Amino acid sequence: MTNLYSQLYAPDYTGDMFLPGISTDIIKMRRVFRGLGSKNPRVLTTASSEEIYQSICGLAAISWFRHESILCIYFTGHGTQRPDQSGDEVDGLDEGFVSSNGIIFDDRLLQALSYFHASAKLVVIIDACHSGTLFDLEQGSVKADVVVLSACRDAETTMDTASGGFFTNIIAPMITTDTTLQDLRDLQVRLPAGQNLSLQSSRFHSPDHRVFSRELAFNIQTLNAP
């Protein structure tokens, strides 16, 4: 089995920010990553925005020494937006993930991706509002083979329940080493009205590409469901 290194971000929100399903999301996705070969999935619940950045850079460092491995990141929590700070957003808005005590925005996350080795295979799964371009893959500056699957597009929100995020609940049971890009796109029909899957890749892949296997490709393609 291919070695898989995984990190899960699940902020321990309190008060008005509290999300009842986060703990359930983590249980499910840890089980998924272990099934894929991750011996010790790392869960971060109190990480600051900078600590999230540094931990992703830590995965990037692994990619320089473990070329045969697959790297996975999972986010569950609140997403947000702000006016574009760097002039690179078509919609004029930056997207961000809300940590325990701050927000990490897309420009910073894209910077972290730039440190991954060109041979790296990274899969990112995001169950948060406004997360369609949270990693800004459309900027085209990432050398690694990266696939980002978001529960919704930038202008949309996601559904959360006491038993976990709606998106996580439908994706967790279907992830295996044989899961293809087309399988992920097909999830769209199971999402609530007004919540549209966002699927991006830093390289071109055919629909039958197995997302959680060591199949590499080239170029860039955004694969949003119609």
N, C-alpha and C positions, 0 to 999 in steps of 0.2 A: 504493500500500500504506500502511496506517495505521502511523504511527510507534509503535514499541514500545521501552520502556525496561525493562531486566531486570537483576536482581541475583541471584546464586547464592551460597549459603552452604554451604561444605563444609569444616568444620574439619579441620586436619591432626593428627588424634589420633595419639598414640603409646602404646606399651606396651599395657596391658590394654584401653585404649580404642580401639585401632587397628581401623579398618574397611577391608578390602582393596578394596572395590568403589567407594569414594567418588570416586576419580579417574576411573573409568569413567563414573559417574553424571554428572559435570560435563561430560565430553566430549559425551555424548549430549544433555544438556539445553542446552548452549551451541549445539549444532547446531539443536536445536528452536527456540530463541528467535531465532537468526539467520534461520531459515526463515520465521518470523513477522514479521520486519522489524526486529529489534533489531540495530543496526549494530555495537555493541561491548558485548556482555554483560559485566557486571562480576562477577568471581569473588572472593570473600573467603574465604581459608583460615585466616588467623591473627587474625581479628577477635575482639575481646573482646565480652562481652555488651553493654556500653555502645556499642561501635562498631557492632554490629549495629543497635541502637536508632537511633543517629544516622544510619546509612545508609538505614534505612527512612524516617526523617524527611526525608532528602534526596530520596527519591522523592516524598514528600508535597509537598515544595516544587515539584517539577517539575509536579505535578498542577495547581497554581495558574496555570501559564503555558502548559501544553501540553494544553489541554482535549480535543483531538482524539486524544490518544495513549492507548495501553494500557500499563499498568504491570504487570510480572510479578515475582514473587519465588519462588525455589525453595530449599528446605532439604533437605539430605541429611546424616544423622548420627544422633546419639543423642538420644532424648527421655527425659524423666524426670518424676517427680511429687514433690510435697511436701504437707504439710498446708496447707489453705487459709489464706491470710494476711489475706484481706479479707472473708470471710463471704459470698462471692457464688457459691460452687460447690455445686451440688446434691449432688455425690458427696463433698464435703469435701476435695477435692484440687485444687491448682494444677498445671497442666501447664507444662513448660519444655523449651527446646531447649538442649543442651549445646554451648557455644562452645569455643574453644581453651583458654580459661582461666577459665571460669565458666558460669553458666546465665542465660538470659533467660527470664522467666516470662510467662505469658499476660496478666497485668494490665498489664505493661509493653508488650507487643506491641499490646494493645488501645488503650493510650494513643497509640501511634504511629499507629494507623489513624485516630484521631480528628482528625488534622491534615490528612488528605486532603480535597481540595476535593469538594464534593457532586457535581460533574460527573465525577469521576474514575472510571475503570474499572480495577480492580485484581484480578489473579488470583494466588492463592498456591497453590503445590504443595508438599506436605511428605511426605518419605519418612523417617519417624522413628517410633520407638515412642511410645505414649501421646500422640499428636498430634491426636486428634479435635477437641478444642476449644482448640488451642494459641493461637488468636487470639480466643477468647471472643465470637464473633459473636452468640451467643445472648443476650448482654447487651443487644443492640439499640441501642447508642449510636453506631453508625458511620453517617455521612452519605453516604459514597461508595458506589458500586456495587462490592461486594467478593464474590468467590467464592473459597472456600477448599476445596481438595481434599486430604484427608489419607489416608495409606496405611492407617490403622487408627483405631479408636476409642480413647478415653482409657484404658480398662483393658486394652488389647491391646498386643502387640509385633509388630514387622514382621520379615520374612525378608530377610536379606542374603546375597549370594553374592560370590565372587571377581570375578565379571563385572558387579557392580553390585547395587543394591537390586532385589529382585524386583518391587516396585511400579514403580520407575522403568523397568525393562526392558519392562514391558508398556504403560506410558502413553506413553513417548517416541515410539514409532513411529506412534501414532495421532493425535497432536496436529497439527491444521491450523487454518486460519481458519474452517473449516466444522464443527469439532468442537462438538457440542451437549452440554447437560447430560445428556440421556439417554444419549449415547455414553459419558460418564464414569460414569454409574450402571451401565451395562452391563459395566463392568470388573469388577464384583463377582464374577461367575462365574469369573473367571480368577485370583482371589486364593486363597491357601492356606486350608485350614480354620482357623477361629479368627482370621482377619484380615479385618475388615470395613471396607470403604470408608466414610469420613466425608465428606460433601459438604454444605457450608453456603453460604448466600448472605445478604447483608445486605438484599437486596430480593427481591421476588417475581419469578420468571422461569418461563416455560413450559418444558416438557421439551425443546422444539426451539430454545431460546435458544442462539445461537452464542457460546460462552464467550470466544473470542479475537477477537471483532469488537466494533465500537462500537454495541452494542445495549444501551440502558439501560432500567431498569424501576424499580419502587417497592416499598415495604414490606419485610418481612423473612420469610424462610422457611428452615427447616432441612430439607435434602433427603437425610437419611440413607437409605441403601438398607435395605430391610426385612430 
